[in-house]
Amino acid sequence: MFGASGDPIAMKAAERREARVLRSEHGQSITCIARTLGVAPSSVSRWVRDIELSSEQQQALRAGDPARNGRGLGQATIANRAREVRRHAQAHGRRLARGGDSLHLSGCMLFWAEGSKDPNSVVFTNADADMVAFFVRFLRTCYEVKRTDILLSCNVFLDNGLSLEEIEGWWLARLDLPPTSLRKAAVNRTSRASARKRRTLPLGTARIVVHSTFVLQSIYGALQAYAGLTRPRWLR
């Protein structure tokens, strides 16, 4: 069927058998097998696609792949640097905690109770305008966060006689924030079941966001100092 040894069909069959041996018994990479046999990597990939490598063979391939190792090393370096930044920020928060500032203590505890545990941003949501204003004062005083770096979005129902513009304007004025702080509001529709109910939150809720890993991690560090606890997961 295959003809003489120089028959291309016979040669391909022999190359396929050799490729499968190199893959299954020696755990060689597809690129290495293709180079050894002088064939296209796509052919080798097709010939050996049903062969499963052992965990030892897979580990050996990873160890011998400079490109993959380089990417892994780069990613590990970036992760270590980011972790070190978070560690430094938490140390900063612990130092602030030792300062005995009541505003800082109150703001941190308020965040612990009401804040969202976003990994890289300070997020605080509440309907109590005085509470939100206090938290904004905490950010601006204790962390020198600029007004323009504080983002505001509202979550509202519009069946209380106020327009969205009026509600957003009220929150901006109450929190002393510029119009550029506004982000898209969440406007809820009233269901038929609750249409007859009187809304107790005519101004909805305000969501404050500051995109700062340093400020967030400083608060985390301070919370651990204030409460006398350790939370390794806050470094992640």
C-alpha positions as CSV (number, residue, x, y, z in Angstrom):
1,M,0.0,0.0,0.0
2,F,2.7,2.4,0.9
3,G,5.1,1.4,-1.9
4,A,8.8,1.9,-1.7
5,S,10.6,3.5,1.2
6,G,10.9,6.7,-0.8
7,D,7.1,7.0,-1.2
8,P,5.9,10.2,0.3
9,I,2.9,8.4,1.9
10,A,5.2,5.9,3.5
11,M,7.5,8.7,4.7
12,K,4.6,10.6,6.3
13,A,3.4,7.4,8.1
14,A,6.9,6.9,9.5
15,E,7.2,10.5,10.6
16,R,3.8,10.2,12.3
17,R,4.9,7.1,14.2
18,E,8.1,8.8,15.3
19,A,6.3,12.0,16.3
20,R,4.0,10.0,18.5
21,V,6.9,8.2,20.1
22,L,8.7,11.4,20.8
23,R,5.6,12.9,22.3
24,S,4.3,10.0,24.4
25,E,7.6,8.5,25.6
26,H,9.9,11.5,25.7
27,G,7.3,14.3,26.3
28,Q,8.8,16.6,23.7
29,S,7.1,19.8,22.6
30,I,5.4,20.0,19.3
31,T,7.9,22.6,18.1
32,C,10.8,20.4,19.1
33,I,9.3,17.4,17.3
34,A,8.7,19.4,14.2
35,R,12.2,20.6,14.2
36,T,13.6,17.1,14.7
37,L,11.5,15.6,11.9
38,G,11.7,18.5,9.6
39,V,7.9,18.8,9.3
40,A,5.4,21.5,10.0
41,P,4.3,22.0,13.6
42,S,0.7,21.9,12.4
43,S,1.3,18.4,11.2
44,V,2.8,17.3,14.5
45,S,-0.1,18.9,16.4
46,R,-2.6,16.9,14.3
47,W,-0.6,13.6,14.8
48,V,-0.3,13.8,18.5
49,R,-3.4,15.7,19.6
50,D,-4.9,12.6,21.3
51,I,-1.8,12.0,23.4
52,E,-2.0,13.2,27.1
53,L,1.2,14.0,28.7
54,S,1.9,13.0,32.3
55,S,2.2,15.7,35.0
56,E,6.0,15.2,35.0
57,Q,6.2,15.7,31.3
58,Q,4.1,18.8,31.4
59,Q,6.2,20.3,34.2
60,A,9.4,19.5,32.2
61,L,7.9,21.3,29.2
62,R,7.0,24.4,31.2
63,A,10.5,24.4,32.7
64,G,12.0,24.3,29.3
65,D,9.9,27.1,27.8
66,P,11.8,30.4,28.0
67,A,8.9,32.5,26.7
68,R,6.4,31.0,29.2
69,N,8.9,31.3,32.0
70,G,9.6,34.9,31.1
71,R,5.9,35.8,31.1
72,G,5.4,34.0,34.4
73,L,8.4,35.8,35.9
74,G,7.1,39.1,34.6
75,Q,3.7,38.5,36.1
76,A,5.1,37.4,39.4
77,T,7.3,40.6,39.5
78,I,4.3,42.8,38.9
79,A,2.2,41.0,41.5
80,N,5.0,41.3,44.1
81,R,5.4,45.0,43.4
82,A,1.7,45.6,43.7
83,R,1.6,43.6,46.9
84,E,4.5,45.7,48.3
85,V,2.6,48.9,47.4
86,R,-0.4,47.6,49.4
87,R,1.8,46.6,52.3
88,H,3.3,50.1,52.4
89,A,-0.1,51.7,52.3
90,Q,-1.3,49.5,55.2
91,A,1.8,50.5,57.2
92,H,0.8,54.2,56.5
93,G,-2.7,53.5,57.9
94,R,-1.3,51.9,61.0
95,R,0.8,55.0,61.6
96,L,-2.3,57.2,61.3
97,A,-4.1,54.9,63.7
98,R,-1.4,55.5,66.3
99,G,-2.0,59.3,66.0
100,G,-5.2,59.2,67.9
101,D,-7.2,61.3,65.4
102,S,-10.9,60.8,66.2
103,L,-12.0,61.8,62.7
104,H,-9.7,59.1,61.2
105,L,-10.9,56.5,63.7
106,S,-14.6,57.3,63.0
107,G,-14.1,57.4,59.2
108,C,-12.4,54.0,59.2
109,M,-15.0,52.4,61.3
110,L,-17.8,53.9,59.2
111,F,-16.2,52.4,56.1
112,W,-15.8,49.0,57.8
113,A,-19.5,49.0,58.6
114,E,-20.9,50.6,55.5
115,G,-18.2,50.5,52.8
116,S,-18.0,48.1,49.9
117,K,-14.9,45.9,49.9
118,D,-13.7,46.7,46.3
119,P,-10.1,45.6,45.8
120,N,-8.8,48.9,44.5
121,S,-11.3,51.6,45.3
122,V,-12.9,53.2,48.3
123,V,-16.7,52.8,47.8
124,F,-19.3,54.1,50.2
125,T,-23.0,54.0,49.8
126,N,-25.8,55.4,52.0
127,A,-29.0,57.3,52.1
128,D,-28.1,59.3,55.2
129,A,-26.8,62.6,53.8
130,D,-25.1,63.6,57.0
131,M,-23.3,60.2,57.1
132,V,-22.1,60.5,53.5
133,A,-21.0,64.1,54.1
134,F,-19.1,63.0,57.2
135,F,-17.3,60.3,55.1
136,V,-16.4,62.8,52.4
137,R,-14.9,65.1,55.1
138,F,-12.9,62.1,56.4
139,L,-11.5,61.4,52.9
140,R,-10.7,65.1,52.2
141,T,-9.2,65.8,55.7
142,C,-7.4,62.6,56.6
143,Y,-6.3,61.6,53.1
144,E,-6.3,64.9,51.3
145,V,-8.5,63.5,48.5
146,K,-9.4,66.3,46.0
147,R,-13.0,67.2,45.4
148,T,-12.5,66.4,41.7
149,D,-11.3,62.9,42.6
150,I,-14.5,62.0,44.5
151,L,-17.1,60.4,42.2
152,L,-20.8,60.5,43.0
153,S,-23.7,58.4,41.6
154,C,-27.3,58.3,42.8
155,N,-29.8,55.5,43.1
156,V,-33.3,56.9,42.9
157,F,-37.0,56.5,42.3
158,L,-38.5,59.4,40.4
159,D,-42.0,59.3,41.8
160,N,-41.5,61.7,44.7
161,G,-42.0,65.0,42.8
162,L,-38.3,65.5,42.2
163,S,-36.4,65.2,38.9
164,L,-33.2,63.4,38.6
165,E,-31.4,66.7,38.0
166,E,-32.8,68.2,41.2
167,I,-31.8,65.1,43.2
168,E,-28.3,65.1,41.8
169,G,-27.9,68.8,42.4
170,W,-29.0,68.4,46.0
171,W,-26.4,65.8,46.7
172,L,-23.7,67.7,44.9
173,A,-24.5,70.8,47.1
174,R,-24.8,68.8,50.3
175,L,-21.4,67.0,49.7
176,D,-19.7,70.1,48.3
177,L,-18.7,68.3,45.1
178,P,-18.4,69.8,41.6
179,P,-20.7,68.7,38.7
180,T,-17.8,66.8,37.2
181,S,-18.0,64.3,40.0
182,L,-21.3,63.0,38.8
183,R,-21.5,59.6,37.2
184,K,-24.6,57.9,35.6
185,A,-27.4,57.4,38.1
186,A,-29.4,54.3,38.6
187,V,-33.1,55.2,38.1
188,N,-35.5,52.6,39.4
189,R,-39.0,52.0,38.1
190,T,-41.9,51.7,40.5
191,S,-43.7,48.3,40.3
192,R,-47.5,48.2,40.4
193,A,-47.3,46.5,43.8
194,S,-45.5,49.4,45.4
195,A,-47.0,52.2,43.4
196,R,-49.3,53.2,46.2
197,K,-46.6,53.2,48.8
198,R,-45.1,56.5,49.9
199,R,-41.4,56.6,49.3
200,T,-39.4,57.3,52.4
201,L,-36.2,58.1,50.5
202,P,-37.1,60.9,48.1
203,L,-33.5,61.7,47.5
204,G,-32.4,58.0,47.1
205,T,-29.0,56.9,48.0
206,A,-25.6,58.4,47.2
207,R,-22.6,56.3,46.2
208,I,-19.2,57.7,46.7
209,V,-16.1,56.3,44.9
210,V,-12.5,57.2,45.1
211,H,-10.2,55.2,42.8
212,S,-7.2,54.9,45.0
213,T,-5.6,51.6,46.0
214,F,-3.3,53.5,48.4
215,V,-6.2,55.2,50.3
216,L,-8.1,51.9,50.5
217,Q,-5.2,49.9,51.8
218,S,-4.3,52.6,54.3
219,I,-7.8,52.3,55.7
220,Y,-7.4,48.6,55.8
221,G,-4.1,48.9,57.7
222,A,-5.7,51.4,60.1
223,L,-8.7,49.1,60.7
224,Q,-6.4,46.2,61.7
225,A,-4.5,48.5,64.1
226,Y,-7.7,49.9,65.6
227,A,-9.3,46.5,66.0
228,G,-6.2,44.6,67.0
229,L,-6.6,42.0,64.2
230,T,-4.8,40.7,61.1
231,R,-6.6,40.3,57.8
232,P,-4.1,38.9,55.2
233,R,-6.8,38.7,52.5
234,W,-6.9,42.5,52.5
235,L,-3.4,42.5,50.9
236,R,-4.7,40.6,47.9
